[in-house]
Amino acid sequence: MSGTSSNGTHFLIEFGSLHRTQMRKSGIKQPDLRWLPDTFCVGWGIGLWKEVESSRAPSSSSLPSEPRNFYMKLFSRMTPLGVIVIGATVAGAWVHPSARALASGRYSLPTWSVMGSSSHGVAVRPALTIDRAQRQVQTYVNQYGNRHLVIDEIVQFQRNFYAIVKDTSTGHGAFEVLVNKTSGLVFPEYGPAMMWNTEYGMMRGRTTGGMMGHQTAGGSMTISTANAAREARQWLLKHQAGTIAETPDRFPGYYTIHFRRNGVIAGMLSINEYTGQIWYHNWHGKFISIKKVNG
């Protein structure tokens, strides 16, 4: 097998291993073949992408000027087995409902574990209660081994549970997580928690920029808490008229602000601490309940 195919295969194996580890951490002890199509399709898709990237010339930052020659070169380096596997993956993506849902964006990587299982006649686990979601988050937090990290609050929404984890040594938020309402899987919240958090996010310690508004922890902060509250009110006046912003929760690199309508949580948004960019959270659904833990 060629070097690039080997790299893609190794990546697929690592992806599957990570998937199994996450399932064990979420309390699912027995193997379940319902996850196989999702893991396989996602893993091989990413592996193929890595092969495409590795096939490019080191000095090139974009596709060659003649795509046909590029793809001919790529597929000529693949073994017959690789071609068969990709063909089976594409067919599986059309046949398997959860794989189609993943491809269409109806749910994302952290929540693939049991989505779509009911269509196969397999019993679905009962939905989590807010108390069990709290226990799941506590187990997740314990893995950091930091006694200063505590759960501030748990919010139950239509699509997921949301939790704020606070750092008692600073008095500010440390990070935000979501909990899958079916599997109990805990993972960093989408958007700002992943892309803007300068201590716990994906971009910590890196110098980045562009449309996501990334900054490094050593950058110059320009947005104060008062400014963030004012920016939030102006945005809500334009996009969510009739709502009232709560006091901003500060996290490393950004703020998150809950807003209410008629006294009930109606949503939240985040503001980048360095650029002032606003990111509306559109992945929660309708508010159901809230539990203050250490808040």
C-alpha positions in Angstrom: 0.0 0.0 0.0 1.3 3.5 -0.8 2.5 5.9 1.9 -0.5 8.2 1.5 -3.0 5.3 1.7 -1.2 4.1 4.8 -1.4 7.5 6.4 -5.1 7.6 5.7 -5.6 4.1 7.1 -3.7 5.0 10.3 -5.8 8.1 10.7 -9.0 6.0 10.4 -7.7 3.6 13.1 -6.9 6.5 15.4 -10.3 8.0 14.8 -12.1 4.8 15.6 -10.0 4.4 18.8 -10.9 7.9 19.9 -14.6 7.1 19.2 -14.5 4.0 21.4 -12.7 5.9 24.2 -15.4 8.6 24.2 -18.1 6.0 24.4 -16.5 4.3 27.4 -16.1 7.7 29.1 -19.8 8.3 28.6 -20.7 5.1 30.4 -21.4 2.9 27.4 -19.6 -0.3 28.2 -20.7 -2.8 25.5 -19.8 -2.5 21.8 -22.7 -1.4 19.6 -22.6 -2.0 15.8 -25.0 0.9 15.3 -22.0 3.3 15.5 -20.0 1.4 12.9 -21.4 3.0 9.8 -21.1 6.6 11.2 -17.6 6.0 12.5 -16.5 4.3 9.3 -17.9 7.0 7.0 -16.6 9.9 9.0 -13.2 8.3 9.6 -12.6 7.3 6.0 -13.8 10.6 4.8 -11.3 12.5 6.9 -8.6 10.0 6.0 -9.3 10.6 2.3 -9.1 14.3 2.9 -5.7 13.8 4.6 -4.6 11.8 1.5 -5.7 14.7 -0.8 -3.7 17.1 1.4 -0.6 15.0 1.4 -0.8 14.5 -2.3 -0.3 18.3 -2.9 3.1 19.8 -3.6 4.7 21.0 -0.4 4.8 24.6 -1.7 1.3 24.6 -3.0 -1.6 26.1 -0.9 -4.4 25.3 -3.4 -5.4 22.6 -5.9 -3.2 22.4 -9.0 -4.3 24.4 -12.0 -5.4 21.2 -13.8 -7.7 19.3 -11.5 -8.0 16.3 -13.9 -4.3 15.6 -13.7 -4.4 16.0 -9.9 -7.2 13.5 -9.4 -5.7 11.0 -11.9 -2.5 11.1 -9.9 -4.4 10.7 -6.6 -6.4 7.7 -7.7 -3.4 6.1 -9.5 -1.7 5.9 -6.1 -4.6 4.1 -4.5 -4.8 0.3 -4.3 -7.8 -1.6 -5.6 -8.8 -2.2 -2.0 -8.9 1.5 -1.4 -11.2 2.0 -4.3 -13.5 -0.7 -3.1 -13.6 0.8 0.4 -14.4 4.3 -0.9 -17.2 2.9 -3.1 -18.7 0.9 -0.2 -18.4 4.0 2.0 -20.3 6.2 -0.5 -23.0 3.5 -0.8 -23.3 3.3 3.0 -23.6 7.0 3.2 -26.8 6.8 1.0 -28.2 3.7 2.7 -27.5 4.4 6.4 -29.9 7.1 7.8 -27.5 8.4 10.4 -24.7 8.7 7.9 -27.0 10.7 5.6 -27.9 12.9 8.6 -24.2 13.5 9.3 -23.5 14.4 5.7 -26.4 16.8 5.6 -25.4 18.6 8.8 -28.4 17.7 10.8 -26.0 16.7 13.6 -22.3 17.0 14.1 -19.3 14.8 15.1 -19.7 14.9 18.9 -23.3 13.6 18.8 -23.2 10.8 16.3 -23.3 8.0 18.8 -26.9 6.9 18.7 -28.6 9.2 16.3 -30.8 7.5 13.8 -30.9 4.2 15.7 -34.7 4.1 16.1 -35.1 3.7 12.4 -33.4 0.3 12.7 -35.8 -1.0 15.3 -33.2 -0.7 18.1 -34.4 0.5 21.5 -33.2 4.1 22.3 -32.0 4.9 25.8 -34.2 7.1 28.0 -33.4 10.8 27.8 -31.1 12.1 30.5 -32.5 14.0 33.5 -30.8 17.2 34.5 -29.3 15.5 37.6 -27.7 12.8 35.5 -26.4 15.4 33.1 -24.8 17.1 36.0 -23.1 13.8 37.0 -21.8 13.3 33.5 -20.3 16.8 33.4 -18.7 16.3 36.8 -17.0 13.2 35.5 -15.8 15.2 32.5 -14.5 18.0 34.8 -12.7 15.5 37.1 -10.5 14.4 34.2 -8.7 17.8 34.4 -7.5 17.1 37.9 -8.0 20.8 38.8 -9.7 21.4 42.1 -10.6 24.9 41.1 -12.9 23.8 38.3 -16.5 23.5 39.4 -19.9 23.3 37.7 -21.6 26.7 37.9 -25.0 25.8 36.2 -26.7 23.2 34.1 -29.3 24.3 31.5 -31.7 21.9 29.9 -32.7 22.8 26.3 -34.8 21.0 23.7 -31.7 19.6 21.9 -29.1 19.3 24.6 -27.9 20.2 28.1 -25.5 23.1 28.5 -23.1 23.6 31.4 -20.8 26.4 32.5 -17.6 25.3 34.3 -16.1 28.0 36.5 -12.6 28.5 37.7 -12.8 29.4 41.4 -9.3 30.7 41.4 -10.3 33.5 39.0 -14.0 33.8 39.7 -14.7 33.6 35.9 -15.9 30.9 33.6 -13.3 28.3 32.4 -15.2 26.7 29.6 -18.7 25.6 28.3 -19.8 22.1 27.5 -22.8 20.3 26.0 -24.3 17.0 26.9 -26.0 14.7 24.4 -29.5 14.1 25.8 -29.5 10.5 24.7 -26.0 9.1 25.1 -24.8 11.4 27.9 -21.6 12.2 25.9 -20.0 15.4 27.2 -18.0 17.6 24.8 -16.9 21.3 24.3 -19.7 23.5 23.2 -19.7 24.4 19.5 -18.5 27.8 18.3 -16.9 30.2 20.7 -16.0 27.5 23.4 -14.0 25.7 20.7 -12.7 28.5 18.6 -12.3 31.5 21.0 -11.4 30.0 24.3 -7.7 30.8 24.7 -7.0 28.4 27.6 -9.3 25.3 26.9 -10.3 25.7 23.2 -8.9 24.2 20.1 -6.8 27.3 19.3 -5.1 27.8 22.7 -1.6 29.0 22.4 -1.8 29.6 18.6 -1.7 32.8 16.6 -4.6 32.8 14.2 -7.0 35.3 12.7 -9.6 35.7 10.0 -13.3 35.1 10.0 -13.4 33.2 13.3 -11.7 36.0 15.2 -9.1 33.8 16.9 -6.6 35.5 19.2 -3.8 34.3 21.4 -3.9 34.5 25.2 -1.2 37.2 25.1 -3.2 39.4 22.8 -4.5 42.8 23.8 -8.0 42.7 25.3 -10.2 45.5 23.9 -13.7 44.6 25.1 -14.6 45.1 28.7 -17.5 43.4 30.5 -19.5 46.7 30.3 -18.7 47.0 26.6 -19.8 43.4 26.0 -23.1 44.0 27.8 -23.7 47.2 25.7 -22.8 45.4 22.4 -25.2 42.5 23.4 -28.1 44.9 24.0 -27.6 46.6 20.7 -27.5 43.3 18.9 -30.6 42.0 20.7 -32.4 45.2 19.9 -31.8 44.5 16.2 -32.1 40.7 16.0 -34.1 39.7 19.1 -36.4 42.6 19.9 -38.2 42.4 23.3 -35.4 40.4 25.0 -33.3 41.4 27.9 -29.6 40.6 28.3 -28.2 39.1 31.5 -24.8 40.0 33.0 -22.1 38.6 30.7 -20.2 35.4 31.9 -16.5 35.9 31.1 -14.4 33.1 29.7 -10.8 33.1 28.5 -11.0 35.2 25.3 -14.7 35.9 25.2 -18.0 36.5 27.0 -21.2 34.5 26.8 -24.5 36.3 27.5 -27.9 34.7 28.2 -30.9 36.7 27.2 -34.5 36.4 28.4 -37.9 37.0 27.0 -40.8 37.5 29.5 -38.4 36.3 32.2 -37.6 33.0 30.5 -34.2 32.2 28.9 -34.7 32.7 25.1 -31.1 32.1 24.0 -27.5 33.1 24.3 -24.7 34.8 22.3 -21.0 35.2 22.7 -18.7 38.2 22.1 -15.0 37.9 21.3 -13.0 39.7 24.0 -10.5 40.9 21.4 -12.4 41.7 18.3 -16.0 42.4 19.5 -17.3 39.8 17.0 -20.7 38.3 18.0 -21.6 34.6 17.7 -25.2 33.7 18.2 -25.8 30.2 19.7 -28.4 28.5 17.4 -27.9 24.9 18.5 -29.9 24.7 21.7 -33.5 24.8 20.9 -36.2 25.8 23.3 -35.4 26.3 27.0 -36.7 23.8 29.5 -35.1 24.2 32.9 -32.0 25.4 34.7 -30.2 24.1 37.8 -27.7 26.3 39.7 -24.9 24.2 41.1 -22.2 26.5 42.4 -23.6 29.8 41.0 
